[in-house]
Amino acid sequence: MPLAIEDYALIGDCHTAALVGDDGSIDWLCLPRFDSASMFAGLLGTDDSGRWLVAPKDANATSTRAYVDDTFVLVTTWTTPTGVVEVTDTMPYGDRRADVIRRVKGISGTVTMVEDLRIRFGYTTAMPWIRQITEDALDDWSANASVSTEDPVNADRYGALIAAAGPDAVIVRGPKLTASDHTHQATFEVREGETVDLSLTWYPSYREPPAAIDAGKRIDETVAWWQEWASHSDAPATYDEEVHRSLLLLRALTHEDTGGIVAAATTSLPEQFGGSRNWDYRYVWLRDASMTLQALILHGFADEAAGWRGWLLRAIAGDPKDVQIMYGLSGERYLLENTIDELPGYRDSKPVRTGNGAYTQYQGDVFGEVMVALHDARELGVEESGDSWALQRALMQYVEDNWDRPDNGIWEIRGPAQHFTHSRVMIWAALDRAVRGVQQFHLDGPVERWMELREKVRDEIETNGFDKERNTYTQSYGSKEVDASLLQLSQVGYVDARDPRMLGTVKAIEKDLLQDGLLVRYRTESGIDGLTGTENPFLTCSFWLAEQYASSGRLDDATALMDRLVGYRNDVGMLSEEIEVATGHHVGNTPQALSHLALVRAADAIEAALDHSRGNRRRRLAGQTHPHDDAKPASAHDPRHDTARGATTT
């Protein structure tokens, strides 16, 4: 049985990622890209679904783990009755290779280690042909191995293994492995001061195996790269560590070459244990990527905008009517959804899916997310190129032609298309940012036509998407249901966070969607999504609620909720999609980009509210009161905290 989701830590090279359990087993790895077929899939099955264990032989060994500061170089310290060892796990960055390094270093005494390697290519459907490498072929590796020179048989204890199936091959170097029933195992001792390096390198099976890696050098270079990148982070004083680590995770989910930002590193981790709401998140959603772009730019990473904007231009090139809500890492359009019957699923949660059928859906809100993100980039100093504005003009033409279309909504409802209020508001936001692009930055466009349509959309929302009896915006036109996505109405400036309509919406959301103090996305029992089963509270929505509390003056409620939410992070700062409140277990795909960027937004809003409160206190102490001192602070997301600027009320 795989570990609890929160017991895994991510290592990655900005091309793909692995999940390392706190038991020393890598149970998830897809090479060479996030969306490649797995070679270790124990996470979605059993040990025989593929894994790579390196840990003390003593079952009573205990461990602690942490990343090297500001990196994804993971160090696990194992303590046994006979000694202490450190295992450093990393995927080296920047050498255009697909490597995993596992360095075992003796700290004190002597520790007997075990290695258990089970390679299963193609989501376990391709059992590899495996062969050991001859002694002559090991010369390049042994020159880099740092092992005890006092043992005359060391040369016979280390080797390499090649596994190949179809297009995939790996070479594994380290202690000599012994085959047993499709498993390869080794036992080796590590003494104080001794270092044993294990490595795995993927390569196309039609090529020769790559040369050995210099493990120590590549670890040092990888640490240096991550720390240099992280040094540009501009995190708020409040929740600075949580924001800092979230920004690092967002970068780790960004593909170095293409600029695509995956929604998570995994597929099919369930929204309900034992249920069927299991989806593949290893793709680039326009919505998630846009929000991630906003978070990175706002916190010191403006250079990331160019890469993502280039990805966007390539992905949606052509006729705007062909725009999809999501793409592959390189902009692939066909993400056909399949089930992998060979994998039993995380703790028997079936089916295991690859691909994602939602790519065929129409979701009107994505146009708003993209336009908001690109407008924020302009306001934060990212220069607009002719091509990027031409792209936005093309998107806006499509919005003009399709603004009143029913859609599947932000949550990718698999029931009938609806007129979702949130989607309509994001259409309004797309028009609003197009108007502001002309008015603030003197870009060319039919601003009067956009302004007219913006007001027409607002009138429709107020007429059909607002329940006057309950004083709340609704999930869809004519519905009595509410949806946590309505919390974004104040985020994008459609309505002020303290507007009575927004406060009424929050009250309805609290009444209908809070479960044990956390928010679900919507009431699944309404049947709107066309799926069976239920789901757990959705972390993103609860962070949005904390942001709304902060922006509307409920600072104590905001910090209380925020403290609870960040408390769900695991020991290395990761969050998944949802939380099982009764146990605190992580639920859904991990690490979830949307959860971490919502954390960043909430922290920004709380910091803005605190700054406003501190400013008022200083003015009161100085006798400099102002009639607007008790007004809402500037919202958290224009450049340096104010995307709500330009909001109008009716």
Residue pairs with C-beta under 8 A, 6 or more apart in sequence:
1 46
1 347
2 21
2 27
2 42
2 43
2 44
2 45
2 346
2 347
3 21
3 22
3 23
3 27
4 585
4 586
5 269
5 346
5 576
5 585
5 586
5 587
5 588
5 590
6 570
6 574
6 576
6 584
6 585
6 586
7 21
7 22
7 23
7 570
8 19
8 20
8 21
8 22
8 27
8 28
8 43
8 570
8 574
8 590
9 19
9 20
9 22
9 65
9 67
9 74
9 570
9 571
9 572
9 574
10 17
10 18
10 19
10 20
10 72
10 249
10 252
10 265
10 572
10 574
10 590
10 591
11 17
11 18
11 20
11 72
11 73
11 74
11 89
11 90
11 91
11 100
12 18
12 72
12 91
12 252
12 253
12 265
13 91
13 92
13 93
13 94
13 98
13 99
13 222
13 256
14 93
14 251
14 252
14 254
14 255
14 256
15 32
15 33
15 34
15 98
15 255
15 256
15 257
16 29
16 30
16 31
16 32
16 33
16 34
16 36
16 91
16 98
16 265
17 34
17 91
17 252
17 253
17 265
18 26
18 28
18 29
18 40
18 89
18 91
18 100
19 26
19 27
19 28
19 29
19 43
19 265
19 266
19 590
20 26
20 27
20 74
20 76
20 89
21 27
22 63
22 65
22 76
22 571
23 53
23 55
24 53
24 54
24 55
24 63
24 76
24 78
24 87
25 42
25 47
25 51
25 52
25 53
25 55
25 116
26 40
26 51
26 52
26 53
26 89
26 100
27 40
27 41
27 42
27 43
27 50
27 51
28 38
28 40
28 41
28 42
28 43
28 44
28 265
28 266
29 38
29 39
29 40
29 50
29 52
29 100
30 36
30 37
30 38
30 39
30 282
31 39
31 98
31 168
31 170
31 202
32 98
32 202
33 255
33 329
34 253
34 255
34 262
34 265
34 282
34 329
35 262
35 282
35 283
35 328
35 329
37 121
37 122
37 123
37 168
37 354
38 44
38 50
38 120
38 122
38 123
38 124
39 50
39 119
39 120
39 121
39 168
39 170
39 202
40 49
40 50
40 51
40 52
40 118
40 119
40 120
41 49
41 50
41 120
41 123
41 124
41 343
42 48
42 49
42 50
42 51
42 118
43 49
43 266
43 269
43 346
44 267
44 268
44 269
44 343
44 344
44 345
44 346
44 352
45 124
45 343
45 344
45 345
46 344
47 116
47 118
48 118
48 120
48 124
48 182
49 118
49 120
49 124
49 343
50 118
50 119
50 120
50 124
51 116
51 118
52 100
52 102
52 115
52 116
52 117
52 118
52 200
53 114
53 115
53 116
53 117
54 87
54 102
54 104
54 113
54 114
54 115
54 198
55 61
55 78
55 87
55 113
55 114
56 78
56 80
56 85
56 111
56 112
56 113
56 114
57 112
57 113
57 114
57 187
58 80
58 81
58 82
58 111
58 112
60 80
60 81
61 78
61 79
61 80
61 111
62 78
62 79
63 76
63 77
63 78
63 79
64 76
64 77
65 74
65 75
65 76
65 77
65 571
65 572
66 74
66 75
66 571
66 572
67 73
67 74
67 75
67 572
68 74
68 75
68 223
69 227
70 226
70 227
70 230
70 231
70 244
70 248
71 90
71 222
71 223
71 226
71 227
71 230
71 248
72 90
72 91
72 226
72 248
72 252
73 88
73 89
73 90
73 219
73 222
73 223
73 226
74 88
74 89
74 90
74 572
75 86
75 87
75 88
75 89
76 86
76 87
76 88
76 89
77 84
77 85
77 86
77 107
78 84
78 85
78 86
78 87
78 111
80 109
80 111
82 109
82 110
82 111
82 112
83 106
83 107
83 108
83 109
83 110
83 111
83 191
83 192
84 106
84 107
84 108
84 109
84 111
85 104
85 105
85 106
85 107
85 111
85 113
85 190
86 104
86 105
86 107
87 102
87 103
87 104
87 105
88 101
88 102
88 103
88 105
88 219
89 100
89 101
89 102
90 100
90 101
90 218
90 219
90 222
91 98
91 99
91 100
91 101
91 222
92 99
92 101
92 213
92 218
92 219
92 221
92 222
93 221
93 222
93 225
93 226
93 256
94 221
94 222
94 225
95 218
97 201
97 210
97 213
98 201
98 202
98 203
99 199
99 200
99 201
99 202
99 213
99 218
100 199
100 200
100 201
101 197
101 198
101 199
101 213
101 215
101 218
101 219
102 174
102 197
102 198
102 199
103 195
103 196
103 197
103 198
103 215
103 216
103 219
104 113
104 190
104 195
104 196
104 197
104 198
105 190
105 194
105 195
106 190
106 191
106 192
106 193
106 194
106 195
107 192
108 192
109 191
109 192
110 189
110 190
110 191
110 192
111 189
111 190
112 187
112 188
112 189
113 187
113 188
113 189
113 190
113 196
114 185
114 186
114 187
115 174
115 175
115 177
115 185
115 186
115 187
115 188
115 198
116 183
116 184
116 185
117 161
117 172
117 177
117 183
117 184
117 185
118 182
118 183
118 184
119 128
119 130
119 163
119 170
120 126
120 127
120 128
121 127
121 128
121 163
121 165
121 166
121 168
122 165
122 166
122 168
123 340
123 342
123 343
123 352
123 354
124 340
124 342
124 343
125 340
125 342
126 165
126 166
126 168
127 165
127 182
128 163
128 164
128 165
128 168
128 169
129 163
129 164
129 165
130 161
130 162
130 163
130 164
130 179
130 184
131 161
131 162
132 159
132 160
132 161
132 176
132 177
133 159
133 160
133 161
133 162
133 171
135 155
137 160
138 158
138 159
138 160
140 211
140 212
141 158
141 160
141 173
141 212
142 155
142 158
143 212
144 197
144 212
144 213
144 214
144 215
145 158
145 196
145 197
146 194
146 195
146 196
146 197
146 216
147 154
147 157
147 158
147 194
147 195
147 196
148 154
148 191
148 194
151 157
156 176
157 175
157 176
157 188
158 173
158 174
158 175
158 176
159 173
159 174
159 175
159 176
159 177
160 171
160 172
160 173
160 174
161 171
161 172
161 177
161 184
162 169
162 170
162 171
162 172
162 209
163 169
163 170
163 172
164 170
164 205
165 205
166 205
167 204
167 205
167 206
168 202
168 204
168 205
169 202
169 203
169 204
169 205
169 207
169 209
170 200
170 201
170 202
170 203
171 200
171 201
171 203
171 209
171 210
172 198
172 199
172 200
173 197
173 198
173 199
173 200
173 212
174 186
174 196
174 197
174 198
174 199
175 186
175 187
175 188
175 196
175 198
176 186
177 184
177 185
177 186
178 184
178 185
178 186
188 196
190 196
197 215
197 216
199 212
199 213
199 215
201 209
201 210
201 213
203 209
203 210
226 248
229 251
230 244
230 247
230 248
232 300
232 301
233 243
233 244
233 247
233 248
233 299
233 300
233 301
234 299
234 300
235 241
235 243
235 244
235 247
235 299
235 603
236 243
236 603
236 604
236 606
236 607
237 607
238 603
238 606
238 607
238 610
239 562
239 566
239 599
239 603
239 606
239 607
241 573
242 566
242 569
242 573
242 599
242 603
243 299
243 599
243 600
243 603
243 604
245 569
245 573
246 295
246 573
246 596
246 597
246 599
246 600
247 295
247 296
247 299
247 301
247 600
249 573
249 574
249 591
249 593
249 596
250 261
250 292
250 295
250 296
250 593
250 596
250 597
251 296
251 301
251 304
252 591
253 261
253 262
253 263
253 264
253 265
253 292
253 591
253 593
254 260
254 261
254 262
254 292
254 304
254 307
254 308
255 261
255 262
255 329
258 311
258 329
258 330
258 331
259 304
259 307
259 308
259 309
259 310
259 311
260 284
260 289
260 308
260 311
260 315
260 327
260 328
260 329
260 330
260 331
261 284
261 288
261 289
261 292
261 293
261 308
261 593
262 281
262 282
262 283
262 284
262 329
262 593
263 281
263 282
263 283
263 284
263 285
263 288
263 589
263 592
263 593
263 594
264 281
264 282
264 576
264 577
264 589
264 590
264 591
264 592
264 593
265 282
265 589
265 590
265 591
266 281
266 282
266 589
266 590
267 278
267 279
267 280
267 281
267 282
267 352
267 353
267 354
267 589
268 278
268 279
268 280
268 343
268 345
268 346
268 349
268 351
268 352
268 353
268 589
269 278
269 346
269 349
269 576
269 577
269 587
269 588
269 589
269 590
270 276
270 277
270 278
270 345
270 346
270 347
270 349
270 587
270 588
271 277
271 278
271 535
271 536
271 577
271 578
271 587
271 588
272 349
272 533
272 534
272 535
272 536
272 587
273 346
273 347
273 349
273 580
273 587
274 347
274 348
274 349
275 349
275 532
275 533
275 534
275 535
276 349
276 350
276 351
276 531
276 532
276 533
277 531
277 533
277 535
278 345
278 346
278 349
278 350
278 351
278 352
278 353
279 353
279 356
279 358
279 589
280 337
280 353
280 354
280 355
280 356
281 356
281 589
281 592
283 326
283 327
283 328
283 329
283 335
283 356
283 359
284 311
284 315
284 326
284 327
284 328
284 329
285 325
285 326
285 366
286 312
286 324
286 325
286 326
286 327
286 366
286 369
286 370
287 325
287 363
287 365
287 366
287 369
287 410
288 593
288 594
288 597
289 308
289 311
289 312
290 366
290 369
290 370
290 372
290 373
290 374
291 369
291 373
291 594
291 597
292 593
292 597
293 304
293 305
293 308
293 373
293 377
294 372
294 373
294 376
294 597
294 637
295 597
295 600
295 601
296 304
296 305
297 304
297 305
297 376
297 377
297 380
297 382
298 376
298 380
298 600
298 604
298 637
298 639
298 640
299 600
302 377
302 380
302 381
302 382
305 377
305 382
306 382
309 374
309 377
309 385
309 388
311 331
312 370
312 391
313 387
313 388
313 391
314 330
314 331
315 327
315 331
316 322
316 323
316 324
316 327
316 391
316 395
320 394
320 395
320 397
320 398
321 398
322 333
323 366
323 367
323 395
323 398
324 333
324 359
324 360
325 358
325 359
325 361
325 362
325 363
325 366
325 412
326 335
326 356
326 358
326 359
327 333
327 335
327 359
328 335
333 359
334 359
335 355
335 356
335 357
335 359
336 355
336 357
337 353
337 354
337 355
337 356
337 357
338 353
338 354
338 355
339 351
339 352
339 353
340 351
340 352
340 353
340 354
341 351
343 352
344 350
344 352
345 351
345 352
358 408
358 412
361 407
361 408
361 412
362 402
362 405
362 407
362 408
362 417
363 407
363 408
363 409
363 410
363 412
363 423
364 402
364 403
364 405
364 407
364 420
364 423
364 424
364 426
364 427
365 407
365 409
365 410
365 420
365 422
365 423
365 425
365 426
365 427
366 426
367 395
367 398
367 399
367 426
367 427
367 430
368 425
368 426
368 427
368 428
368 429
368 430
368 433
368 492
369 426
370 392
370 395
370 430
371 392
371 395
371 396
371 429
371 430
371 433
371 434
372 429
372 430
372 433
372 492
372 643
374 388
374 392
374 433
375 433
375 436
375 437
376 637
376 638
376 639
376 643
378 384
378 437
378 440
378 441
379 440
379 638
379 639
380 639
381 639
384 437
384 441
384 443
389 437
389 443
389 444
392 434
392 437
393 445
395 430
396 430
396 431
396 434
396 445
396 450
399 427
399 430
399 431
400 449
400 450
400 453
403 427
403 453
403 457
404 460
405 417
406 417
406 418
406 419
406 420
407 417
407 418
407 420
407 423
408 414
408 417
408 418
409 418
409 420
409 422
409 423
409 476
409 485
410 420
410 422
410 423
410 485
411 483
411 485
411 521
411 522
411 529
413 528
413 529
413 530
414 529
414 530
414 531
415 527
415 528
415 529
415 530
415 531
416 530
418 476
418 477
418 528
419 464
419 465
419 476
419 477
420 475
420 476
420 483
420 485
421 461
421 465
421 473
421 474
421 475
421 476
421 477
421 483
421 486
422 475
422 483
422 485
422 486
422 488
422 489
424 457
424 460
424 461
424 465
425 461
425 488
425 489
425 492
425 494
426 488
426 492
427 457
428 454
428 457
428 458
428 461
428 494
429 492
429 493
429 494
431 450
431 451
431 453
431 454
431 457
432 454
432 492
432 493
432 646
434 445
434 447
434 450
435 447
435 450
435 451
435 454
436 646
437 443
437 445
438 444
438 445
438 447
438 450
439 447
458 494
458 648
458 650
461 473
462 650
464 477
464 478
465 473
465 474
465 476
465 477
466 472
466 473
466 474
466 501
467 473
467 474
467 480
470 480
470 504
470 508
471 500
471 501
471 504
471 505
471 507
471 508
472 482
472 486
472 501
472 504
472 505
472 507
472 508
472 509
473 482
473 486
473 489
473 501
473 505
474 480
474 481
474 482
474 483
475 481
475 482
475 483
475 486
475 522
475 528
476 528
481 512
481 522
481 523
481 526
481 528
482 505
482 508
482 509
482 512
482 513
482 522
483 521
483 522
484 509
484 513
484 519
484 520
484 521
484 522
484 538
484 541
484 544
484 545
485 521
485 541
486 505
486 509
487 505
487 506
487 509
487 541
487 544
487 545
487 547
487 548
488 544
489 495
489 502
489 505
490 496
490 497
490 499
490 502
490 548
490 551
490 552
490 635
490 644
490 647
491 544
491 547
491 601
491 635
491 637
491 643
491 644
492 643
492 644
493 635
493 643
493 644
493 645
493 646
493 647
494 647
495 501
495 502
495 647
495 649
496 502
496 632
496 644
496 647
496 649
497 548
497 551
497 552
497 632
497 635
497 644
498 551
498 552
498 553
498 632
499 649
502 548
502 552
503 552
506 545
506 548
506 552
509 519
509 545
512 523
513 519
513 520
513 521
513 522
513 523
513 541
515 537
515 581
516 537
516 581
516 582
517 561
517 564
517 581
518 537
518 539
518 542
518 564
518 565
518 579
518 581
519 537
519 538
519 541
519 542
519 544
519 545
520 535
520 536
520 537
520 538
520 541
521 535
521 538
521 541
522 528
522 529
524 531
524 533
524 534
524 535
525 534
535 578
536 578
536 579
536 580
536 581
536 587
536 588
537 578
537 579
537 581
538 577
538 578
539 565
539 568
539 575
539 576
539 577
539 578
539 579
539 592
539 595
539 598
540 577
540 592
540 594
540 595
540 598
542 561
542 565
543 562
543 565
543 595
543 598
543 599
543 601
543 602
544 598
544 601
544 602
545 561
546 558
546 561
546 562
546 565
546 602
546 605
546 606
547 558
547 598
547 601
547 602
547 604
547 605
547 606
547 636
549 555
549 557
549 558
549 561
550 558
550 602
550 605
550 606
550 608
550 609
550 636
551 605
551 608
551 609
551 632
551 633
551 635
551 636
551 644
552 632
553 609
553 632
555 606
555 609
555 610
555 613
558 602
558 605
558 606
558 609
559 606
562 602
562 603
562 606
565 599
565 602
566 599
568 575
568 579
568 584
568 586
569 575
570 586
574 586
574 590
574 591
575 586
575 590
575 591
575 592
575 595
575 596
575 599
576 586
576 587
576 588
576 589
576 590
576 591
576 592
576 595
577 587
577 588
577 589
577 590
577 592
577 594
577 595
578 586
578 587
578 588
579 585
579 586
579 587
580 586
580 587
601 636
601 637
604 636
604 637
604 641
605 635
605 636
605 637
605 641
607 636
607 641
608 633
608 634
608 635
608 636
608 641
609 633
611 633
612 633
612 634
613 633
616 629
616 630
619 625
619 626
619 629
620 629
634 641
634 642
634 644
634 645
635 641
635 642
635 643
635 644
635 645
636 642
636 643
637 643
637 644
638 644
638 645
